[in-house]
Amino acid sequence: MQPLLIILLLLSVLTNVLLILLLLRSGQQNTAEDQTDEIARIVRDEVEAETEVLADQLRVMQGEVTRTTSASARDMGTLLAEFSMLRLPKQL
């Protein structure tokens, strides 16, 4: 009975060693893939962040252009009204 238990114990140890080797080997492959995935995620996050910053800057610039254009139109309207008022007394 003891020789059978020793053989089973040795088979169990051998199986465990083989499983450990397989896990280490697959872990190395997964590590390379995980590193690639991690780098891709980091780059994607950075690109998204930069895109958001640029989009915000563009919105701000568009708002400034709109305000400037509106102010310019108001100023031009005011100038035209003043010019008309100045010319109106001369025509009478």
SEPA-702022 format. One record per residue: residue number from 1; x, y, z of N, C-alpha, C in turn; residue in one letter. Coordinates in pm, 1 decimal. Layout:
<recs>
{nr->NUM, n_east->X, n_north->Y, n_up->Z, ca_east->X, ca_north->Y, ca_up->Z, c_east->X, c_north->Y, c_up->Z, rest->A} $
...
</recs>
This chain:
<recs>
{nr->1, n_east->81.0, n_north->-119.3, n_up->0.0, ca_east->0.0, ca_north->0.0, ca_up->0.0, c_east->85.3, c_north->125.6, c_up->0.0, rest->M} $
{nr->2, n_east->194.1, n_north->121.8, n_up->72.0, ca_east->280.6, ca_north->240.1, ca_up->77.5, c_east->343.9, c_north->272.5, c_up->-57.8, rest->Q} $
{nr->3, n_east->391.0, n_north->175.9, n_up->-134.2, ca_east->445.8, ca_north->211.3, ca_up->-265.4, c_east->342.4, c_north->279.5, c_up->-354.7, rest->P} $
{nr->4, n_east->218.0, n_north->239.9, n_up->-345.1, ca_east->112.6, ca_north->302.4, ca_up->-424.9, c_east->91.4, c_north->447.7, c_up->-381.1, rest->L} $
{nr->5, n_east->93.3, n_north->472.0, n_up->-252.0, ca_east->79.8, ca_north->609.0, ca_up->-201.1, c_east->198.4, c_north->695.8, c_up->-242.7, rest->L} $
{nr->6, n_east->316.6, n_north->638.3, n_up->-241.3, ca_east->436.2, ca_north->713.6, ca_up->-283.6, c_east->426.1, c_north->748.8, c_up->-431.1, rest->I} $
{nr->7, n_east->379.4, n_north->654.2, n_up->-512.5, ca_east->365.2, ca_north->681.0, ca_up->-657.1, c_east->259.4, c_north->789.4, c_up->-679.6, rest->I} $
{nr->8, n_east->148.6, n_north->782.3, n_up->-608.2, ca_east->44.6, ca_north->885.2, ca_up->-620.3, c_east->95.7, c_north->1021.5, c_up->-575.0, rest->L} $
{nr->9, n_east->172.5, n_north->1023.3, n_up->-469.4, ca_east->230.1, ca_north->1147.8, ca_up->-421.4, c_east->325.1, c_north->1207.4, c_up->-524.1, rest->L} $
{nr->10, n_east->410.8, n_north->1122.3, n_up->-582.0, ca_east->504.2, ca_north->1169.5, ca_up->-685.0, c_east->429.8, c_north->1220.1, c_up->-808.6, rest->L} $
{nr->11, n_east->324.8, n_north->1149.6, n_up->-848.9, ca_east->244.0, ca_north->1195.4, ca_up->-962.6, c_east->176.8, c_north->1329.5, c_up->-932.3, rest->L} $
{nr->12, n_east->131.1, n_north->1343.5, n_up->-811.1, ca_east->67.9, ca_north->1469.3, ca_up->-770.3, c_east->169.0, c_north->1584.4, c_up->-774.0, rest->S} $
{nr->13, n_east->287.9, n_north->1559.3, n_up->-722.1, ca_east->393.1, ca_north->1662.4, ca_up->-723.3, c_east->431.2, c_north->1696.0, c_up->-867.4, rest->V} $
{nr->14, n_east->446.6, n_north->1593.0, n_up->-950.8, ca_east->481.8, ca_north->1614.7, ca_up->-1091.2, c_east->373.2, c_north->1693.9, c_up->-1163.1, rest->L} $
{nr->15, n_east->248.4, n_north->1662.2, n_up->-1136.0, ca_east->136.0, ca_north->1735.3, ca_up->-1195.6, c_east->136.9, c_north->1881.1, c_up->-1151.0, rest->T} $
{nr->16, n_east->162.8, n_north->1902.9, n_up->-1024.1, ca_east->169.1, ca_north->2040.4, ca_up->-973.0, c_east->282.6, c_north->2119.0, c_up->-1037.3, rest->N} $
{nr->17, n_east->396.7, n_north->2055.2, n_up->-1054.7, ca_east->510.5, ca_north->2121.5, ca_up->-1118.6, c_east->476.4, c_north->2157.0, c_up->-1263.4, rest->V} $
{nr->18, n_east->412.9, n_north->2063.5, n_up->-1334.8, ca_east->372.8, ca_north->2091.3, ca_up->-1473.5, c_east->270.1, c_north->2204.1, c_up->-1481.2, rest->L} $
{nr->19, n_east->176.2, n_north->2205.2, n_up->-1389.2, ca_east->77.6, ca_north->2314.0, ca_up->-1386.5, c_east->143.6, c_north->2448.7, c_up->-1357.6, rest->L} $
{nr->20, n_east->240.1, n_north->2448.1, n_up->-1267.3, ca_east->311.6, ca_north->2572.7, ca_up->-1237.0, c_east->387.4, c_north->2621.0, c_up->-1359.8, rest->I} $
{nr->21, n_east->453.6, n_north->2530.0, n_up->-1429.4, ca_east->525.5, ca_north->2568.6, ca_up->-1551.3, c_east->430.8, c_north->2623.6, c_up->-1657.4, rest->L} $
{nr->22, n_east->316.6, n_north->2559.1, n_up->-1674.9, ca_east->217.9, ca_north->2609.5, ca_up->-1771.1, c_east->166.6, c_north->2747.3, c_up->-1731.9, rest->L} $
{nr->23, n_east->140.5, n_north->2766.6, n_up->-1604.1, ca_east->94.3, ca_north->2897.5, ca_up->-1558.6, c_east->199.4, c_north->3005.9, c_up->-1580.0, rest->L} $
{nr->24, n_east->324.0, n_north->2972.5, n_up->-1551.1, ca_east->430.7, ca_north->3070.0, ca_up->-1572.3, c_east->444.7, c_north->3104.6, c_up->-1719.7, rest->L} $
{nr->25, n_east->436.7, n_north->3004.0, n_up->-1803.4, ca_east->450.5, ca_north->3027.5, ca_up->-1947.4, c_east->333.8, c_north->3111.5, c_up->-1999.6, rest->R} $
{nr->26, n_east->212.8, n_north->3077.2, n_up->-1960.9, ca_east->97.5, ca_north->3155.5, ca_up->-2006.4, c_east->99.2, c_north->3294.0, c_up->-1943.5, rest->S} $
{nr->27, n_east->152.1, n_north->3304.3, n_up->-1822.4, ca_east->164.1, ca_north->3434.6, ca_up->-1757.5, c_east->257.9, c_north->3526.6, c_up->-1831.7, rest->G} $
{nr->28, n_east->364.5, n_north->3472.7, n_up->-1885.6, ca_east->458.6, ca_north->3554.0, ca_up->-1963.7, c_east->391.8, c_north->3603.9, c_up->-2090.6, rest->Q} $
{nr->29, n_east->314.7, n_north->3520.0, n_up->-2156.3, ca_east->245.2, ca_north->3562.6, ca_up->-2277.4, c_east->140.6, c_north->3667.5, c_up->-2244.2, rest->Q} $
{nr->30, n_east->66.3, n_north->3645.2, n_up->-2137.3, ca_east->-35.3, ca_north->3741.4, ca_up->-2096.5, c_east->27.0, c_north->3872.4, c_up->-2052.7, rest->N} $
{nr->31, n_east->144.9, n_north->3865.3, n_up->-1992.0, ca_east->211.5, ca_north->3986.7, ca_up->-1947.3, c_east->244.7, c_north->4075.5, c_up->-2066.6, rest->T} $
{nr->32, n_east->294.8, n_north->4016.8, n_up->-2174.7, ca_east->326.2, ca_north->4096.5, ca_up->-2293.9, c_east->198.6, c_north->4156.0, c_up->-2352.4, rest->A} $
{nr->33, n_east->92.8, n_north->4076.4, n_up->-2357.2, ca_east->-33.9, ca_north->4127.7, ca_up->-2409.0, c_east->-91.9, c_north->4232.9, c_up->-2315.1, rest->E} $
{nr->34, n_east->-80.3, n_north->4209.0, n_up->-2185.1, ca_east->-130.7, ca_north->4305.2, ca_up->-2087.9, c_east->-55.7, c_north->4437.3, c_up->-2097.8, rest->D} $
{nr->35, n_east->75.8, n_north->4429.9, n_up->-2117.8, ca_east->154.5, ca_north->4552.3, ca_up->-2132.3, c_east->111.7, c_north->4628.5, c_up->-2256.6, rest->Q} $
{nr->36, n_east->88.8, n_north->4557.0, n_up->-2366.1, ca_east->44.0, ca_north->4622.0, ca_up->-2488.7, c_east->-93.0, c_north->4684.9, c_up->-2467.9, rest->T} $
{nr->37, n_east->-182.5, n_north->4613.1, n_up->-2402.0, ca_east->-315.1, ca_north->4667.0, ca_up->-2373.8, c_east->-306.8, c_north->4788.4, c_up->-2282.4, rest->D} $
{nr->38, n_east->-219.2, n_north->4782.5, n_up->-2184.0, ca_east->-203.5, ca_north->4894.2, ca_up->-2090.3, c_east->-150.5, c_north->5018.4, c_up->-2162.4, rest->E} $
{nr->39, n_east->-52.2, n_north->4999.1, n_up->-2248.6, ca_east->3.2, ca_north->5111.8, ca_up->-2325.1, c_east->-103.8, c_north->5170.5, c_up->-2415.8, rest->I} $
{nr->40, n_east->-180.2, n_north->5084.3, n_up->-2481.9, ca_east->-287.7, ca_north->5132.3, ca_up->-2569.9, c_east->-392.0, c_north->5209.8, c_up->-2490.8, rest->A} $
{nr->41, n_east->-425.9, n_north->5162.2, n_up->-2371.7, ca_east->-524.3, ca_north->5231.5, ca_up->-2288.5, c_east->-473.1, c_north->5367.7, c_up->-2244.5, rest->R} $
{nr->42, n_east->-345.9, n_north->5372.8, n_up->-2205.3, ca_east->-287.5, ca_north->5499.8, ca_up->-2161.1, c_east->-285.8, c_north->5600.3, c_up->-2275.4, rest->I} $
{nr->43, n_east->-242.5, n_north->5555.7, n_up->-2392.8, ca_east->-237.1, ca_north->5645.2, ca_up->-2508.9, c_east->-377.5, c_north->5692.4, c_up->-2545.7, rest->V} $
{nr->44, n_east->-474.6, n_north->5600.6, n_up->-2544.7, ca_east->-612.4, ca_north->5636.9, ca_up->-2576.9, c_east->-666.1, c_north->5740.1, c_up->-2477.8, rest->R} $
{nr->45, n_east->-639.3, n_north->5718.7, n_up->-2349.1, ca_east->-685.5, ca_north->5814.0, ca_up->-2247.4, c_east->-622.3, c_north->5951.1, c_up->-2267.1, rest->D} $
{nr->46, n_east->-493.7, n_north->5953.8, n_up->-2300.1, ca_east->-425.6, ca_north->6081.6, ca_up->-2322.9, c_east->-481.8, c_north->6153.2, c_up->-2445.3, rest->E} $
{nr->47, n_east->-506.2, n_north->6077.7, n_up->-2551.5, ca_east->-561.7, ca_north->6137.5, ca_up->-2673.4, c_east->-701.5, c_north->6192.1, c_up->-2646.7, rest->V} $
{nr->48, n_east->-782.7, n_north->6117.2, n_up->-2572.1, ca_east->-916.6, ca_north->6165.4, ca_up->-2537.4, c_east->-910.0, c_north->6291.9, c_up->-2453.8, rest->E} $
{nr->49, n_east->-818.0, n_north->6295.7, n_up->-2358.6, ca_east->-803.9, ca_north->6414.6, ca_up->-2273.6, c_east->-761.2, c_north->6535.6, c_up->-2356.4, rest->A} $
{nr->50, n_east->-664.3, n_north->6516.2, n_up->-2445.5, ca_east->-619.4, ca_north->6625.7, ca_up->-2531.3, c_east->-731.3, c_north->6671.5, c_up->-2623.8, rest->E} $
{nr->51, n_east->-809.4, n_north->6576.2, n_up->-2674.2, ca_east->-921.3, ca_north->6611.4, ca_up->-2761.9, c_east->-1023.7, c_north->6695.0, c_up->-2687.5, rest->T} $
{nr->52, n_east->-1051.6, n_north->6659.0, n_up->-2563.4, ca_east->-1145.5, ca_north->6736.9, ca_up->-2482.7, c_east->-1093.6, c_north->6877.7, c_up->-2458.4, rest->E} $
{nr->53, n_east->-964.9, n_north->6889.8, n_up->-2428.8, ca_east->-906.0, ca_north->7022.1, ca_up->-2405.1, c_east->-915.5, c_north->7107.1, c_up->-2531.9, rest->V} $
{nr->54, n_east->-881.0, n_north->7047.8, n_up->-2646.3, ca_east->-887.6, ca_north->7121.5, ca_up->-2771.9, c_east->-1031.0, c_north->7159.8, c_up->-2807.4, rest->L} $
{nr->55, n_east->-1126.0, n_north->7071.0, n_up->-2780.8, ca_east->-1266.6, ca_north->7102.0, ca_up->-2806.9, c_east->-1312.9, c_north->7217.7, c_up->-2719.3, rest->A} $
{nr->56, n_east->-1272.4, n_north->7218.4, n_up->-2592.1, ca_east->-1307.1, ca_north->7329.6, ca_up->-2502.7, c_east->-1246.6, c_north->7460.9, c_up->-2552.7, rest->D} $
{nr->57, n_east->-1120.9, n_north->7456.2, n_up->-2593.6, ca_east->-1056.3, ca_north->7576.7, ca_up->-2645.5, c_east->-1127.4, c_north->7626.7, c_up->-2770.3, rest->Q} $
{nr->58, n_east->-1168.6, n_north->7535.0, n_up->-2856.8, ca_east->-1239.6, ca_north->7574.1, ca_up->-2977.9, c_east->-1373.4, c_north->7638.3, c_up->-2944.3, rest->L} $
{nr->59, n_east->-1445.7, n_north->7580.6, n_up->-2845.9, ca_east->-1572.9, ca_north->7640.2, ca_up->-2805.8, c_east->-1553.0, c_north->7781.3, c_up->-2751.7, rest->R} $
{nr->60, n_east->-1448.5, n_north->7799.5, n_up->-2671.1, ca_east->-1420.5, ca_north->7932.1, ca_up->-2615.5, c_east->-1388.3, c_north->8031.0, c_up->-2727.6, rest->V} $
{nr->61, n_east->-1305.8, n_north->7987.8, n_up->-2821.2, ca_east->-1269.4, ca_north->8076.9, ca_up->-2931.7, c_east->-1391.8, c_north->8111.7, c_up->-3016.8, rest->M} $
{nr->62, n_east->-1478.4, n_north->8014.3, n_up->-3041.2, ca_east->-1598.8, ca_north->8041.4, ca_up->-3119.2, c_east->-1689.2, c_north->8139.4, c_up->-3045.8, rest->Q} $
{nr->63, n_east->-1698.3, n_north->8124.6, n_up->-2913.4, ca_east->-1777.7, ca_north->8217.9, ca_up->-2834.4, c_east->-1721.2, c_north->8358.4, c_up->-2840.1, rest->G} $
{nr->64, n_east->-1588.3, n_north->8369.6, n_up->-2834.6, ca_east->-1524.7, ca_north->8501.1, ca_up->-2842.3, c_east->-1546.6, c_north->8563.6, c_up->-2979.1, rest->E} $
{nr->65, n_east->-1537.4, n_north->8483.4, n_up->-3083.4, ca_east->-1560.1, ca_north->8535.3, ca_up->-3218.6, c_east->-1703.5, c_north->8583.6, c_up->-3231.8, rest->V} $
{nr->66, n_east->-1797.8, n_north->8508.1, n_up->-3177.6, ca_east->-1939.4, ca_north->8547.0, ca_up->-3183.8, c_east->-1962.1, c_north->8676.9, c_up->-3108.9, rest->T} $
{nr->67, n_east->-1904.0, n_north->8688.3, n_up->-2988.7, ca_east->-1919.8, ca_north->8812.0, ca_up->-2911.7, c_east->-1854.5, c_north->8929.8, c_up->-2983.3, rest->R} $
{nr->68, n_east->-1738.0, n_north->8906.2, n_up->-3039.0, ca_east->-1667.4, ca_north->9013.3, ca_up->-3109.8, c_east->-1745.7, c_north->9056.8, c_up->-3232.3, rest->T} $
{nr->69, n_east->-1800.1, n_north->8959.7, n_up->-3306.1, ca_east->-1878.0, ca_north->8992.3, ca_up->-3424.9, c_east->-2003.4, c_north->9069.0, c_up->-3387.7, rest->T} $
{nr->70, n_east->-2070.2, n_north->9026.1, n_up->-3280.9, ca_east->-2190.6, ca_north->9097.1, ca_up->-3235.7, c_east->-2156.3, c_north->9238.2, c_up->-3191.1, rest->S} $
{nr->71, n_east->-2048.2, n_north->9250.7, n_up->-3117.5, ca_east->-2006.5, ca_north->9383.4, ca_up->-3071.3, c_east->-1968.8, c_north->9470.7, c_up->-3189.9, rest->A} $
{nr->72, n_east->-1903.0, n_north->9415.3, n_up->-3288.1, ca_east->-1864.9, ca_north->9492.4, ca_up->-3406.4, c_east->-1988.1, c_north->9538.5, c_up->-3482.4, rest->S} $
{nr->73, n_east->-2086.9, n_north->9451.1, n_up->-3493.2, ca_east->-2210.6, ca_north->9489.0, ca_up->-3562.1, c_east->-2283.0, c_north->9599.0, c_up->-3486.5, rest->A} $
{nr->74, n_east->-2286.3, n_north->9588.9, n_up->-3352.2, ca_east->-2349.1, ca_north->9695.0, ca_up->-3272.5, c_east->-2272.5, c_north->9825.3, c_up->-3288.2, rest->R} $
{nr->75, n_east->-2140.4, n_north->9817.3, n_up->-3282.4, ca_east->-2059.5, ca_north->9938.4, ca_up->-3297.2, c_east->-2081.2, c_north->10000.9, c_up->-3434.3, rest->D} $
{nr->76, n_east->-2089.0, n_north->9917.9, n_up->-3535.9, ca_east->-2109.9, ca_north->9971.0, ca_up->-3670.8, c_east->-2247.6, c_north->10034.4, c_up->-3681.5, rest->M} $
{nr->77, n_east->-2347.4, n_north->9970.7, n_up->-3619.5, ca_east->-2481.8, ca_north->10028.9, ca_up->-3620.5, c_east->-2483.7, c_north->10162.2, c_up->-3548.3, rest->G} $
{nr->78, n_east->-2414.1, n_north->10171.0, n_up->-3436.6, ca_east->-2406.4, ca_north->10296.6, ca_up->-3361.0, c_east->-2336.1, c_north->10403.9, c_up->-3443.7, rest->T} $
{nr->79, n_east->-2226.9, n_north->10366.0, n_up->-3507.5, ca_east->-2154.6, ca_north->10461.9, ca_up->-3591.0, c_east->-2239.9, c_north->10510.3, c_up->-3707.2, rest->L} $
{nr->80, n_east->-2312.5, n_north->10419.4, n_up->-3770.5, ca_east->-2399.4, ca_north->10459.5, ca_up->-3881.7, c_east->-2509.2, c_north->10553.9, c_up->-3833.4, rest->L} $
{nr->81, n_east->-2566.0, n_north->10524.1, n_up->-3715.2, ca_east->-2670.7, ca_north->10612.0, ca_up->-3661.6, c_east->-2613.5, c_north->10749.8, c_up->-3630.8, rest->A} $
{nr->82, n_east->-2496.9, n_north->10757.3, n_up->-3570.6, ca_east->-2433.8, ca_north->10885.8, ca_up->-3539.9, c_east->-2400.3, c_north->10960.5, c_up->-3667.9, rest->E} $
{nr->83, n_east->-2350.7, n_north->10890.1, n_up->-3766.1, ca_east->-2315.8, ca_north->10952.9, ca_up->-3892.8, c_east->-2440.9, c_north->11008.4, c_up->-3960.6, rest->F} $
{nr->84, n_east->-2550.9, n_north->10931.5, n_up->-3953.4, ca_east->-2676.6, ca_north->10976.9, ca_up->-4012.9, c_east->-2724.8, c_north->11101.0, c_up->-3940.3, rest->S} $
{nr->85, n_east->-2712.8, n_north->11104.6, n_up->-3809.3, ca_east->-2755.6, ca_north->11219.6, ca_up->-3732.0, c_east->-2670.8, c_north->11342.2, c_up->-3763.9, rest->M} $
{nr->86, n_east->-2541.5, n_north->11320.7, n_up->-3788.7, ca_east->-2454.7, ca_north->11431.4, ca_up->-3820.7, c_east->-2485.7, c_north->11486.0, c_up->-3960.2, rest->L} $
{nr->87, n_east->-2517.9, n_north->11399.3, n_up->-4051.9, ca_east->-2546.2, ca_north->11442.4, ca_up->-4189.4, c_east->-2686.0, c_north->11498.8, c_up->-4202.2, rest->R} $
{nr->88, n_east->-2779.7, n_north->11452.4, n_up->-4117.7, ca_east->-2918.4, ca_north->11494.3, ca_up->-4127.8, c_east->-2934.1, c_north->11645.3, c_up->-4108.6, rest->L} $
{nr->89, n_east->-2873.4, n_north->11709.6, n_up->-4009.9, ca_east->-2890.7, ca_north->11854.3, ca_up->-3995.4, c_east->-2832.8, c_north->11932.4, c_up->-4114.9, rest->P} $
{nr->90, n_east->-2729.9, n_north->11883.8, n_up->-4176.6, ca_east->-2669.7, ca_north->11952.9, ca_up->-4289.6, c_east->-2761.8, c_north->11948.0, c_up->-4412.4, rest->K} $
{nr->91, n_east->-2836.5, n_north->11839.5, n_up->-4424.7, ca_east->-2925.0, ca_north->11826.1, ca_up->-4540.4, c_east->-3048.2, c_north->11914.1, c_up->-4524.5, rest->Q} $
{nr->92, n_east->-3085.4, n_north->11950.5, n_up->-4404.4, ca_east->-3204.3, ca_north->12034.6, ca_up->-4384.6, c_east->-3164.4, c_north->12173.1, c_up->-4413.1, rest->L} $
</recs>
